[in-house]
Amino acid sequence: MIVVIRDVTPDDLSFLREMLYAALAWHPERRLPPMAEVLEHAEAAIYHRDWGRTGDVGLIAEEDGRPVGAVWWRLFTEEKHGHGYVDDETPELAIAVIDGFRGHGVGRRLMEAAHERARADGLSRIALSVEAENPAKRLYESLGYVDYAPGDGHGRMLLDLRSSP
C-alpha cells in the first residue's frame, strides 16, 4: 500500500467532515444520528465550521489519489473550545482513517506527518481527546502522548513536540 500525505485543500472540506463523523463513530456498537445532524451539533461543528481560519492545519492521506484518512487541528479559546482543549496556544488535533485502511499504519503516518508539520510551524505542544476504550489511544501513547488531567472526564492527551521523536 503506497500512501501519500498532502496538505488539505479547500476541496477537502467535505472529506474532513466525513472523517470527523468517522472519528465520532469509532465505537462499532454506538449508533449515531445521521452525519448531517451530528456535524451541525455545536460540539461537532466547532471542529469544521469556518475551516481555513488562522491556525487551521490539515493533512490528507491518499492511496492512488483517493483520500483514505485525515488529520487536522485547530486553535481554540477558553471561551469556545472542544473536549481536548488545554490552552489557547495548544491546538487540538483530530484524526480518522476510513474502514479498510485502519490497522495498516495510515493513522501512524498521518500523526507523524502532523507532528513534523506542527514542529515546522513552531508549535511546542499538541492535544487531543480520546475515550479510554478507543483502540487509537494505544497509538497516541506509542507516539508519546500522555494523559492530561487524568480523571477529568475529557480524555485529554498532550504531546510535547520538543521532547518527542
N, C-alpha and C positions, 0 to 999 in steps of 0.2 A: 504494500500500500504506500503510494507516494502522496504525501500531504504537503501542501504549500500553505504557508501562513502569509497573509497580506493584511493591509490596513482596511478598516471599514470605509466604505464609500456611502454617499447619500442613498444610493440604490439598495443598500443593505438593510435599511431600517425595518422592512417587513420581516426579514430573516432574523434580525435581532429580537423582534417581538416574539417570533416563533420560539426562539431559543430561551427567552425569558419564561414563556409559558412552560417549555420543557423543563427548565430548572425548577419551577414551582411544582411541577407534576412528577417529580423524581420518584416518589413512592408508588410502586405498581398497584397497590391496593387503594390508593387515595383517588377518589373521583372528584375532579374539579368541574366547575361550571364551564360553559363554552369559552374558548380562548378570548373572543372579543369582550365578553363580560368581565373576565378576570383581569385583562390588561387595562381596562378602564377604571378598575378599583384603585383608589388613591394609593394603597400600599404597593401596588404593582406599577402604576403609571409613573411613579417617581423615578423608575429605572429606565424609562424610554421616552417619555414625553419631552418635546422640545430638544430632541437629540441634536448635538452639534454645538452645544454651548461650550464656553470656556471650561477646560478640564475634562471634557468627554473624550475618551480614547477607546477604540475597539479594534480587535483583530479577528479575522475570519480564517478558519481552516478550510481548505478546499482539496478535493480529490477529483482529478480530471475536470477542473473548472466548476465543480458542483460544491456549494457550501455544505460542510458537514459538522461544523461547530463554530462557536464564537466565544470570545472573552471580551469583556468591556468593563470600564469603570467610570465613575462619576464622583465629583466632589459634592458634598452636601454641607448644610449648615446645621447648627444646633437646633434652630427653629424648624427646619424642614429636612428630614433625613430618612434613610432606610434602616433596616434592622442591624446592619453591620457598621453603623456609624461609630466612629471613635473620636474624631475631632475634625475641624474644618479644613485641615491640611492633609488629611489622610483619605485618599479616595477609597470608595467601596467597590469591590470587584464582583462581577457575576460571570458565570460560565455555564455553558451547556454544550453537549455533543449529541447529535441525532442518534436514534436507535440504529443498531447495525455497525456503528463506529465506536461505541463505548467499549472500554476494556482493551483497546488496541493502541493506546499511547497517545491518542489525539488530544485528550484533555491535558496530559502532562506537557505535550509540546506547546499547546496554547498557553498554559500557565508559565512555562519557561520563557516563551516569547514575550508574554505580558510583563514579566519581571525585568527582562532586558530592556524593554521599551520604557518601563517606569523609571529604571535607573538612568537611562539616556535622557529622560525628561526631567531629571533632577529630583525625583521623589525619594524619600527616605523610608517610607512605610506604605503598606497597602493592607486593607482589611477586607473581610468578607463575613458572611453569616451563613452557617450551615447547621442543620439539625443533627443532633448527636448520632442518630441511627443511619444517616445518609452515608453510603459507602464512599462518597467523594471525600469525606473527612479524612480518611486514611491517606489519600493523595495529598491533601493540603498539609497534613502533618509531615509526610515524607519530603515535602518541599521546604519545610522549615517554619510553617505557620504554627503559632502557639495560641492556646486559649487566652482570650482577653476577658477579664472579669467573669471567671467561671461561676456558674450558678445564677447568673442574672436573667436567664431565660431567653437570651437573644442568640446564643450560639456563635458569638463573635470570635473570630480568629484574626491574628495580626502577623504580618511578616515584616521583619526589619530587613529592608533591602540592602542595608550597609553591611550586615554581617552574614547574610545567607549567600550560598553559592550561586 
